[in-house]
């Protein structure tokens, strides 16, 4: 989150003040609204930009007992239930983004971008115990120079890769070995021009999507031997997407390339939606101030379709709330069915 962007917008509204960053007015594309059905407990770090990114574990035997892992990027990782109650916390220091995969016999693996050393990026690994809703640290692995920012996982069979997005736009793909002492082997490196963070992989089509904050959304071939050249999906245009483009999430539908890509347009507190089949723009939505409040300046987002119990029967969307006044920051939970209805998605 960049507070200066919001500050400039506020200054521009004052008499006698002029915009110093851009003379282009903010004219957002038409945007529908939804409201949150639940929210998590606030993170413990108050009076700071702290909550950042969520990940979802869906319980196949009891979807209503699914869990959420969320980062406090100044302190560590929380585990919440779908009612938003805090179930556990692990002190991991400065961890930014988070992702997880169920690896069968190896357990549910959680990976967080570890930025405790801003000059040496690491990946912090944990195993989620669904019975106790706790995270057991497995260790950290180095992923090269620079400040760790974004992370997303890519599972193919028994193999697990991580894409580590460094703050300067470097993207490193590593193969993870989950033995008694985890290790990582560098696979390849890709690059975007400027600061980047959010990412997600569509494992059905082997596509990696990465958000470059002031430029837009890009995709790469996720396969180890694939092209490292980026293809632009959407550009920051101060209409559909506003700086800063932050979180990226994938709502997979079916076994092909059906579904949607959701992107946090942090600069105007909205979320843009694109079709996975052809990168086509679908529409935008905001989380409005319902019973649980709205969301502003959202960093990380996550979405998963499917049954999550009575409150979220068609799927679950989670967004970090950068304000949540008067409490510290938290995460808002929205029913995917409400988003689909508002945007008239198929």
N, C-alpha and C positions, 0 to 999 in steps of 0.2 A: 504494500500500500504506500502511495506517495501523498502525503498530506498537502504538499505544496500545490497539487493540481486543484484540490477542493478549495484551498485558500484563494487561488487566483480567480476562481469562479465567483466566490463571495465578494472579493474586491471589485470585480467587474460590475457588480450590481450596485455598488455604492456611488452616490453622486460625485462627479468629478474624477472618478477612477477609470483608467483605461487598461485593457488587457495587454500584458507585456509578452505573453507566450504566443498568442495567436490572435489575429483579427477576425478569424472565422467564427461566427456565432454557432452555438450548439443548437442544432435542429435535429432532434431525434426522430427516427422513423416511427410510425405508429406502433404503440406498445400496449399490450393487454396486461391485466393485473390478476394475480392470484394471492392467496393468503396462506400463511403457515398453519399447519395443524398441530405442530409441537415444536419445542425448542429445547436445546440442551442447557444444562446448568452453565453458568458463566465460568470462564477460566479464572484461575486464582490471580493472575497478573492483572492488576488494576491500573487505570490511567496510562495505558500504553497500547500500542498496536501489537497484539499478542496472539489471539486465535488466528489460525491461518487456513488449514486444509483438512478435509475429512476423507475417510475411506469407509466403505460399507462391507460388512460380512453378513451374507444372507444365510440364515439357519435353514437348511433344506428340510429338516424334520419338523420345525416349528417356526415358520417365518416371522411370527410376532415376537419371537425371542432373538431376533437378529441384533447385531451389535454395530456400533459406530466407533471408529478410532479417529480422534481429532488432535491436531497439534496446537500446543502453546509454544510459539517459536522463540520464547524467552525462557522456557522451563522444561518442557517434555511432552509426553503423550497421555491423553485421556482415553478411557473407554466408557462409552455411554450406551444405555439401552434405548429403545425406540420411544420411550416416554421422556427421554432427555435426561434421565437420572445418571449421575456419575457413578460408575461401577468401580473404577480403579484409576490410578495415575502412576506413571513411572517417570522418575527424574532423569531426563536424557539431555538436559541443557538446551542449546539452540538448535532445534530441529524444525525445518521449514515445511516441506511438503511430505505427504505420506501416501502409500499405496499398499495393497495386500493381495495375496493369491493363496487359495487353498491348494496345497501341493500333495494332497492325499496322505500317504504314510509319513511324509516329512512334516506334516502339520500345516497350520495356517501361518504363512510367513508375512510379516509386516516389515516394510522398508521405509525409512525416513531419511530425507536429505539432512546430513549432519554438517552444520556450519559453525561448530564450536571453534574451529580454526579457519578464519576467513581466507587464508592463503593455501590451505590444503583440504580439498573437498573429501568427504567421507560419506559412506552409506551406513546408517545404523540399522541393524537387523534384530528382529524380535520374533517370538512365536506367541500367537494368540491362543489362549486356552478358553474355548467357548463355555466350558462348564463353570469356570470361576470368573470369567470376563477380565482376565489379567494378562499382562504382557511379560514374557520372560526374555530378558536381553540375551541375544546370541553373540553379540560382538559388533565391531565396526570394521569396514574394509575401506582402504583408500581408493579413490577414483580420480586422482590426478590433481593438478594445481588449480587454484581458484576457489571461489566461494560457492559452496553447494547451495542450490536454490530449488529447482524442481526435480521431481523423480516420478517415474511410472514404470510398472513392471510389464513383462511380456513373456507369457508362458506358451511353450510349444512342446506338447507331450510332457516328458519329465524334465525338460530343460527350462531354466528360469533365467531370463536376462533382465537387466535394469538399464533404463535410459536416465542418465544423470545430467540435468540441465544446469550448467554453470552460469553464474550471474551475467557474464559477458556474452552469452549467446552460444558458447561451446556446448555441444551435446556429445556425451561419451556413452557408448554402449558397452556394458560389461556382462560376461557370463558368470553367474553365481554358482559356487559349490557350497552346499549346505551340510558340511560335515560337522564333526565335533568343534572344529574351529573354522568358521566360514571364510571363504576367500573369493576373490574376484579376478577374472582374467579379461584384460582389455580386448575388445572385439574390433571397434572402429570408432572414428570421430567424425562428427558433422558440425556445421557452424551456421549460425544466423548472425546478422551484422551487429545487433545491439542487444540490450538487456532482455532476457527471456526467462520464463519460469514454468508456467503450467504445461503439462503434457498428458497424453493418454494414447493407448495403443488399441486398435481394433484387431484382435487376434484372428478374426475370421478372414480379413482381407490383408493382413500383414501391413497395416498402415499406422505410422506414428504421426500424431498431430502435436504441434508445439506452438505456444503463444509467444510472439515477440511483442513486448508490451506496447511500444509506440508505433509499431508497423502493421501488425495483424496476425493472422493465423496461417500456419504453414503445415504441409504434410511431407513425410519422407517414406521411403520403403523401409519397413522395420526389419527386414531379413538381413542377416549378417553379411551376405554377399550382394545386397541390393545397392542401388544408386544412393549416393550421399547428397544428391542435388535436391534442394527444397522446391516444392511447388506451392504457390500461394493459393490458399482457399478463400481468404477474405482479407481486405485491407482496412486499416483504420481510416474512416472517412468522415468522422464526426456526424454520422447519420445512423448507420446500422451498428457500427462499432466505434466506441470512443476510447481514447487513451484513459487509463492503462488497461490493456487486455491481459487478464490474469488467469483465472482458472479455466480448465477445459475438461469436459466430461462427455461420456458416450452412452447414449441410450440405445442399446442393441435390441433390434426386433427381428426375430426369425433367424435363420441359419445363413442367409446370404449376406448382402451388404445393406439390408434394410435397417432403418432406424435414423437417429438424429445425433448431431454433435451440438453441444451446448457450450457457450463461451461467455465468461463474465466480462461485460463491458463496464469496467469499474468507474470510468469517468462520468457516466450518467446513471449509475445504480440500476443497471438492467442486464438482461441475459439474452444473447442472440442465438438463434437456432438455425442449423443448416442440415440439409439432407446428406446422409452418408453416401447414397447411391450416386450422386452427381455433384456434390458440393453446393447444391443450390440453396439460396437463402429462403427461409420459411417465414420467419417473423421474430418478434421480440416479446419478452414479458418482464414484469417487475413483481417483486413480493411487496404487496401493499401493507399498510398499517392496519391489520386486523386485530384480533384479540391478543396476539402475541407480538405485535409490532412489525415494522417493515425491515428491510435490509438495505444498508448503504455501504458503499466502498468495498464490495465483496472481493476477497482474494480467492480462496479455494472453493471449488464446487465438486459435487459428485452426484451421479444419478445411476440407478439400477432399476430396470423394469422387472415385472413379476410380482408375485404375491408377497406382501409383507404384513399380512394380517388385516384386521378390520379397519384400522386407521389408514392404511396405505395398500389397498387391495390390488392396484395396478402397477405399483412401483413407487420409488422413493427418490426425491431430489433433496439435496442438502446444500445450503449456502452459508458461508461464513458471514457474520454480521459485524461490520467494522465499527458500528456505533453502540447499539443495545443500551443506550442510556436509561437509567442512571447506573446500571451495573457494568461490569467488565464485558468484553466481547464474548460472543457465543456462536452457535450454529443454529439455523432455522431449518425445520423439516417440512417439506411440501409434498403433497400427493402428486405423483406423476399424472394421474388421471385428471386432476384439476388443470394442469398445464396443457395436456393434450386437448381437453375440452375447450379451453380458452383460445388456443391457437387452431382449433379444428383439425388436429392431426389425425391421420388415418391409423 
